[in-house]
Amino acid sequence: DGKSKVTGNLDDCVLCRACETSCPENAIEIIE
């Protein structure tokens, strides 16, 4: 949907705010 994108290698990580607590913040980037 263009609101989130993978910036690391954690493809199995769901891109959402809740994910930030379980994945390294440098692995995902939230685009609001």
mmJSON file of the N, C-alpha and C atoms, coordinates in Angstrom:
{"data_MODEL":{"atom_site":{
"group_PDB":["ATOM","ATOM","ATOM","ATOM","ATOM","ATOM","ATOM","ATOM","ATOM","ATOM","ATOM","ATOM","ATOM","ATOM","ATOM","ATOM","ATOM","ATOM","ATOM","ATOM","ATOM","ATOM","ATOM","ATOM","ATOM","ATOM","ATOM","ATOM","ATOM","ATOM","ATOM","ATOM","ATOM","ATOM","ATOM","ATOM","ATOM","ATOM","ATOM","ATOM","ATOM","ATOM","ATOM","ATOM","ATOM","ATOM","ATOM","ATOM","ATOM","ATOM","ATOM","ATOM","ATOM","ATOM","ATOM","ATOM","ATOM","ATOM","ATOM","ATOM","ATOM","ATOM","ATOM","ATOM","ATOM","ATOM","ATOM","ATOM","ATOM","ATOM","ATOM","ATOM","ATOM","ATOM","ATOM","ATOM","ATOM","ATOM","ATOM","ATOM","ATOM","ATOM","ATOM","ATOM","ATOM","ATOM","ATOM","ATOM","ATOM","ATOM","ATOM","ATOM","ATOM","ATOM","ATOM","ATOM"],
"id":[1,2,3,4,5,6,7,8,9,10,11,12,13,14,15,16,17,18,19,20,21,22,23,24,25,26,27,28,29,30,31,32,33,34,35,36,37,38,39,40,41,42,43,44,45,46,47,48,49,50,51,52,53,54,55,56,57,58,59,60,61,62,63,64,65,66,67,68,69,70,71,72,73,74,75,76,77,78,79,80,81,82,83,84,85,86,87,88,89,90,91,92,93,94,95,96],
"type_symbol":["N","C","C","N","C","C","N","C","C","N","C","C","N","C","C","N","C","C","N","C","C","N","C","C","N","C","C","N","C","C","N","C","C","N","C","C","N","C","C","N","C","C","N","C","C","N","C","C","N","C","C","N","C","C","N","C","C","N","C","C","N","C","C","N","C","C","N","C","C","N","C","C","N","C","C","N","C","C","N","C","C","N","C","C","N","C","C","N","C","C","N","C","C","N","C","C"],
"label_atom_id":["N","CA","C","N","CA","C","N","CA","C","N","CA","C","N","CA","C","N","CA","C","N","CA","C","N","CA","C","N","CA","C","N","CA","C","N","CA","C","N","CA","C","N","CA","C","N","CA","C","N","CA","C","N","CA","C","N","CA","C","N","CA","C","N","CA","C","N","CA","C","N","CA","C","N","CA","C","N","CA","C","N","CA","C","N","CA","C","N","CA","C","N","CA","C","N","CA","C","N","CA","C","N","CA","C","N","CA","C","N","CA","C"],
"label_alt_id":[null,null,null,null,null,null,null,null,null,null,null,null,null,null,null,null,null,null,null,null,null,null,null,null,null,null,null,null,null,null,null,null,null,null,null,null,null,null,null,null,null,null,null,null,null,null,null,null,null,null,null,null,null,null,null,null,null,null,null,null,null,null,null,null,null,null,null,null,null,null,null,null,null,null,null,null,null,null,null,null,null,null,null,null,null,null,null,null,null,null,null,null,null,null,null,null],
"label_comp_id":["ASP","ASP","ASP","GLY","GLY","GLY","LYS","LYS","LYS","SER","SER","SER","LYS","LYS","LYS","VAL","VAL","VAL","THR","THR","THR","GLY","GLY","GLY","ASN","ASN","ASN","LEU","LEU","LEU","ASP","ASP","ASP","ASP","ASP","ASP","CYS","CYS","CYS","VAL","VAL","VAL","LEU","LEU","LEU","CYS","CYS","CYS","ARG","ARG","ARG","ALA","ALA","ALA","CYS","CYS","CYS","GLU","GLU","GLU","THR","THR","THR","SER","SER","SER","CYS","CYS","CYS","PRO","PRO","PRO","GLU","GLU","GLU","ASN","ASN","ASN","ALA","ALA","ALA","ILE","ILE","ILE","GLU","GLU","GLU","ILE","ILE","ILE","ILE","ILE","ILE","GLU","GLU","GLU"],
"label_asym_id":["A","A","A","A","A","A","A","A","A","A","A","A","A","A","A","A","A","A","A","A","A","A","A","A","A","A","A","A","A","A","A","A","A","A","A","A","A","A","A","A","A","A","A","A","A","A","A","A","A","A","A","A","A","A","A","A","A","A","A","A","A","A","A","A","A","A","A","A","A","A","A","A","A","A","A","A","A","A","A","A","A","A","A","A","A","A","A","A","A","A","A","A","A","A","A","A"],
"label_entity_id":["1","1","1","1","1","1","1","1","1","1","1","1","1","1","1","1","1","1","1","1","1","1","1","1","1","1","1","1","1","1","1","1","1","1","1","1","1","1","1","1","1","1","1","1","1","1","1","1","1","1","1","1","1","1","1","1","1","1","1","1","1","1","1","1","1","1","1","1","1","1","1","1","1","1","1","1","1","1","1","1","1","1","1","1","1","1","1","1","1","1","1","1","1","1","1","1"],
"label_seq_id":[1,1,1,2,2,2,3,3,3,4,4,4,5,5,5,6,6,6,7,7,7,8,8,8,9,9,9,10,10,10,11,11,11,12,12,12,13,13,13,14,14,14,15,15,15,16,16,16,17,17,17,18,18,18,19,19,19,20,20,20,21,21,21,22,22,22,23,23,23,24,24,24,25,25,25,26,26,26,27,27,27,28,28,28,29,29,29,30,30,30,31,31,31,32,32,32],
"pdbx_PDB_ins_code":[null,null,null,null,null,null,null,null,null,null,null,null,null,null,null,null,null,null,null,null,null,null,null,null,null,null,null,null,null,null,null,null,null,null,null,null,null,null,null,null,null,null,null,null,null,null,null,null,null,null,null,null,null,null,null,null,null,null,null,null,null,null,null,null,null,null,null,null,null,null,null,null,null,null,null,null,null,null,null,null,null,null,null,null,null,null,null,null,null,null,null,null,null,null,null,null],
"Cartn_x":[0.838,0.0,0.869,2.18,3.087,3.28,2.679,2.791,3.907,4.466,5.572,6.508,7.78,8.724,9.795,10.354,11.404,12.727,13.417,14.715,15.808,15.407,16.374,16.092,16.542,16.408,15.293,14.537,13.503,12.211,12.214,11.046,9.865,10.159,9.093,8.408,8.991,8.439,7.311,6.148,5.019,5.307,5.126,5.433,4.282,4.416,3.394,4.012,3.316,3.866,4.137,3.26,3.438,4.731,5.121,6.314,7.574,7.529,8.71,9.197,8.293,8.674,9.35,9.164,9.731,10.826,10.986,12.013,12.915,14.177,15.092,14.541,14.501,13.894,14.659,15.911,16.677,16.377,15.522,15.191,13.913,13.111,11.885,11.747,10.993,10.775,9.291,8.677,7.257,7.07,6.308,6.046,4.591,4.353,2.975,2.385],
"Cartn_y":[-1.208,0.0,1.254,1.057,2.189,2.883,2.357,3.017,2.43,1.308,0.722,0.034,-0.091,-0.768,-1.453,-2.513,-3.25,-2.527,-2.276,-1.615,-2.56,-3.768,-4.749,-6.108,-7.18,-8.518,-9.328,-8.717,-9.46,-9.496,-10.282,-10.363,-11.017,-11.838,-12.531,-11.625,-10.445,-9.523,-8.716,-8.741,-7.965,-6.488,-5.691,-4.269,-3.517,-3.317,-2.578,-2.042,-1.151,-0.558,-1.613,-2.604,-3.641,-4.415,-4.475,-5.227,-4.579,-3.285,-2.566,-3.096,-3.676,-4.161,-5.517,-6.228,-7.562,-7.647,-6.569,-6.556,-5.347,-5.465,-4.325,-3.152,-1.989,-0.844,-0.447,-0.886,-0.552,-1.519,-2.511,-3.497,-3.112,-2.249,-1.815,-0.309,0.235,1.679,1.939,2.65,2.954,4.282,4.258,5.486,5.866,6.999,7.375,8.232],
"Cartn_z":[0.0,0.0,0.0,0.049,0.001,1.333,2.39,3.692,4.543,4.092,4.828,3.854,4.234,3.354,4.17,3.612,4.299,4.114,5.211,5.126,5.611,6.039,6.517,5.901,6.557,6.0,6.65,7.544,8.252,7.441,6.366,5.497,6.214,7.245,7.957,8.966,9.173,10.149,9.526,10.151,9.661,9.878,8.823,8.914,9.571,10.865,11.597,12.874,13.541,14.757,15.827,15.94,16.95,16.717,15.452,15.089,15.636,15.842,16.315,17.658,18.454,19.77,19.683,18.566,18.449,17.396,16.612,15.572,15.77,15.391,15.49,14.701,15.302,14.637,13.379,13.29,12.091,10.947,11.216,10.191,9.451,10.056,9.397,9.474,8.561,8.567,8.376,9.306,9.217,8.504,7.412,6.669,6.866,7.511,7.809,6.705],
"occupancy":[1.0,1.0,1.0,1.0,1.0,1.0,1.0,1.0,1.0,1.0,1.0,1.0,1.0,1.0,1.0,1.0,1.0,1.0,1.0,1.0,1.0,1.0,1.0,1.0,1.0,1.0,1.0,1.0,1.0,1.0,1.0,1.0,1.0,1.0,1.0,1.0,1.0,1.0,1.0,1.0,1.0,1.0,1.0,1.0,1.0,1.0,1.0,1.0,1.0,1.0,1.0,1.0,1.0,1.0,1.0,1.0,1.0,1.0,1.0,1.0,1.0,1.0,1.0,1.0,1.0,1.0,1.0,1.0,1.0,1.0,1.0,1.0,1.0,1.0,1.0,1.0,1.0,1.0,1.0,1.0,1.0,1.0,1.0,1.0,1.0,1.0,1.0,1.0,1.0,1.0,1.0,1.0,1.0,1.0,1.0,1.0],
"B_iso_or_equiv":[0.0,0.0,0.0,0.0,0.0,0.0,0.0,0.0,0.0,0.0,0.0,0.0,0.0,0.0,0.0,0.0,0.0,0.0,0.0,0.0,0.0,0.0,0.0,0.0,0.0,0.0,0.0,0.0,0.0,0.0,0.0,0.0,0.0,0.0,0.0,0.0,0.0,0.0,0.0,0.0,0.0,0.0,0.0,0.0,0.0,0.0,0.0,0.0,0.0,0.0,0.0,0.0,0.0,0.0,0.0,0.0,0.0,0.0,0.0,0.0,0.0,0.0,0.0,0.0,0.0,0.0,0.0,0.0,0.0,0.0,0.0,0.0,0.0,0.0,0.0,0.0,0.0,0.0,0.0,0.0,0.0,0.0,0.0,0.0,0.0,0.0,0.0,0.0,0.0,0.0,0.0,0.0,0.0,0.0,0.0,0.0],
"pdbx_formal_charge":[null,null,null,null,null,null,null,null,null,null,null,null,null,null,null,null,null,null,null,null,null,null,null,null,null,null,null,null,null,null,null,null,null,null,null,null,null,null,null,null,null,null,null,null,null,null,null,null,null,null,null,null,null,null,null,null,null,null,null,null,null,null,null,null,null,null,null,null,null,null,null,null,null,null,null,null,null,null,null,null,null,null,null,null,null,null,null,null,null,null,null,null,null,null,null,null],
"auth_seq_id":[1,1,1,2,2,2,3,3,3,4,4,4,5,5,5,6,6,6,7,7,7,8,8,8,9,9,9,10,10,10,11,11,11,12,12,12,13,13,13,14,14,14,15,15,15,16,16,16,17,17,17,18,18,18,19,19,19,20,20,20,21,21,21,22,22,22,23,23,23,24,24,24,25,25,25,26,26,26,27,27,27,28,28,28,29,29,29,30,30,30,31,31,31,32,32,32],
"auth_comp_id":["ASP","ASP","ASP","GLY","GLY","GLY","LYS","LYS","LYS","SER","SER","SER","LYS","LYS","LYS","VAL","VAL","VAL","THR","THR","THR","GLY","GLY","GLY","ASN","ASN","ASN","LEU","LEU","LEU","ASP","ASP","ASP","ASP","ASP","ASP","CYS","CYS","CYS","VAL","VAL","VAL","LEU","LEU","LEU","CYS","CYS","CYS","ARG","ARG","ARG","ALA","ALA","ALA","CYS","CYS","CYS","GLU","GLU","GLU","THR","THR","THR","SER","SER","SER","CYS","CYS","CYS","PRO","PRO","PRO","GLU","GLU","GLU","ASN","ASN","ASN","ALA","ALA","ALA","ILE","ILE","ILE","GLU","GLU","GLU","ILE","ILE","ILE","ILE","ILE","ILE","GLU","GLU","GLU"],
"auth_asym_id":["A","A","A","A","A","A","A","A","A","A","A","A","A","A","A","A","A","A","A","A","A","A","A","A","A","A","A","A","A","A","A","A","A","A","A","A","A","A","A","A","A","A","A","A","A","A","A","A","A","A","A","A","A","A","A","A","A","A","A","A","A","A","A","A","A","A","A","A","A","A","A","A","A","A","A","A","A","A","A","A","A","A","A","A","A","A","A","A","A","A","A","A","A","A","A","A"],
"auth_atom_id":["N","CA","C","N","CA","C","N","CA","C","N","CA","C","N","CA","C","N","CA","C","N","CA","C","N","CA","C","N","CA","C","N","CA","C","N","CA","C","N","CA","C","N","CA","C","N","CA","C","N","CA","C","N","CA","C","N","CA","C","N","CA","C","N","CA","C","N","CA","C","N","CA","C","N","CA","C","N","CA","C","N","CA","C","N","CA","C","N","CA","C","N","CA","C","N","CA","C","N","CA","C","N","CA","C","N","CA","C","N","CA","C"],
"pdbx_PDB_model_num":[1,1,1,1,1,1,1,1,1,1,1,1,1,1,1,1,1,1,1,1,1,1,1,1,1,1,1,1,1,1,1,1,1,1,1,1,1,1,1,1,1,1,1,1,1,1,1,1,1,1,1,1,1,1,1,1,1,1,1,1,1,1,1,1,1,1,1,1,1,1,1,1,1,1,1,1,1,1,1,1,1,1,1,1,1,1,1,1,1,1,1,1,1,1,1,1]
}}}
